[in-house]
Amino acid sequence: MKSLRLTLLAATIAFAGGAAAQDGGLYEKAIDPNSAFIRVLLPENTVARIEAKSFSNVEDGLTPYVVVEPGDIDVSMGSATEKVSASSGKFYTATYDGEGLVNVIEDKVTTSPSKANLTFYNLTSHEGVDLFVAATGSTGE
């Protein structure tokens, strides 16, 4: 009976060790909390580059955030290039107007899992614009 328990214990330890060895591929490496985050909002058919990461044919014109080290980061869109001074823990969106001008916006992002972020950029020539959200069940008319 004692040898059966020892055999079962040895088998359990062997299987548990193998299962734990597989955990490394389940999750991505944790992001350094001192990182900065940059994304690009670009017009159709524009290629963007954030440091060494290149984007083309971006669906909806917005790249995902790229995790970067704080400091001066090269961002290029089309024929325009801009240095973004990225600070630790900050989020940035670089916009390209199609005429060679790049505007860098510091995003106000909450990292709370209980809150969502909605960012509205006024990229028009108008000084101000309003965002209207219809009530549930309303058509907004």
C-alpha positions in Angstrom: 0.0 0.0 0.0 2.8 2.4 0.9 4.5 1.7 -2.5 1.3 2.4 -4.3 1.0 5.8 -2.6 4.6 6.6 -3.4 4.0 5.6 -7.0 0.9 7.8 -7.2 2.7 10.7 -5.6 5.6 10.4 -8.0 3.2 10.3 -11.0 1.3 13.3 -9.8 4.5 15.3 -9.3 5.8 14.3 -12.8 2.5 15.3 -14.5 2.2 18.5 -12.5 5.8 19.5 -13.6 4.9 18.9 -17.2 1.7 20.9 -17.0 3.6 23.8 -15.4 6.2 23.8 -18.1 3.4 24.5 -20.7 2.2 27.6 -18.9 4.9 29.8 -20.4 3.2 29.9 -23.8 -0.3 30.8 -22.5 0.3 34.4 -21.7 2.2 37.2 -23.4 5.1 38.8 -21.5 3.8 41.4 -19.0 4.2 45.0 -20.2 6.7 47.2 -18.4 4.7 49.7 -16.3 7.3 52.4 -17.3 6.5 51.9 -21.0 4.8 54.5 -23.2 2.2 53.8 -25.9 1.9 55.3 -29.4 -0.6 54.7 -32.2 -1.2 56.4 -35.5 -4.4 57.6 -37.1 -3.9 57.8 -40.8 -5.8 58.4 -44.1 -6.4 55.6 -46.6 -3.5 53.9 -48.3 -0.8 55.5 -46.0 2.0 53.4 -44.6 3.0 54.2 -41.0 6.0 53.3 -38.9 6.5 53.5 -35.2 10.1 52.8 -34.4 10.7 49.5 -36.2 7.0 48.5 -36.4 5.5 49.1 -39.8 1.7 49.3 -40.6 0.0 49.3 -44.0 -3.6 48.9 -45.1 -4.7 49.6 -41.6 -8.4 48.8 -41.2 -10.4 51.9 -40.0 -7.2 54.0 -40.3 -6.1 53.5 -36.7 -3.2 51.3 -35.7 -3.1 49.5 -32.3 -0.9 51.1 -29.6 2.7 50.1 -29.9 4.6 49.7 -26.6 7.8 51.8 -26.6 10.5 52.9 -24.2 10.1 56.5 -22.9 12.1 59.0 -24.9 12.1 60.4 -28.5 10.4 58.0 -30.8 10.4 58.2 -34.6 7.0 58.1 -36.1 6.5 58.3 -39.9 3.4 58.4 -42.0 3.5 58.7 -45.7 6.2 61.3 -46.5 6.1 62.9 -43.0 8.3 62.0 -40.0 7.9 63.3 -36.5 9.6 62.7 -33.2 7.2 61.9 -30.3 8.6 62.7 -26.9 7.0 59.8 -25.1 6.8 59.8 -21.3 6.4 56.8 -19.0 2.8 55.6 -18.6 1.4 58.0 -21.3 -0.6 57.2 -24.4 -0.2 59.1 -27.7 -2.0 59.3 -31.0 -0.1 60.8 -34.0 -2.4 62.0 -36.8 -1.5 62.8 -40.4 -3.5 65.2 -42.4 -2.3 63.9 -45.8 -0.5 67.1 -46.6 2.6 66.4 -44.6 1.6 67.7 -41.2 1.8 65.5 -38.2 -0.1 66.3 -35.0 0.7 64.4 -31.8 -2.1 64.2 -29.2 -1.6 62.9 -25.6 -4.6 60.6 -25.0 -6.4 60.7 -21.7 -6.7 56.9 -21.1 -7.9 55.2 -18.0 -6.4 51.9 -17.2 -9.3 50.8 -14.9 -10.8 47.5 -16.0 -14.2 48.8 -14.9 -14.2 51.8 -17.3 -14.1 52.1 -21.0 -12.3 54.8 -23.1 -14.0 56.8 -25.8 -11.7 59.2 -27.6 -13.1 61.8 -30.0 -10.7 63.7 -32.1 -11.6 67.0 -33.9 -9.5 66.7 -37.0 -11.6 69.3 -38.9 -10.9 72.9 -39.6 -13.8 73.8 -37.2 -12.7 75.2 -33.8 -15.2 73.0 -32.0 -17.4 70.0 -32.7 -20.0 68.1 -30.6 -20.5 64.4 -30.2 -24.1 63.4 -29.8 -25.0 60.0 -28.4 -28.6 58.9 -28.7 -30.4 57.5 -25.7 -31.1 53.7 -25.8 -33.9 53.0 -28.2 -33.8 56.5 -29.7 -32.9 57.1 -33.4 -31.4 60.5 -32.6 -33.8 62.4 -34.8 
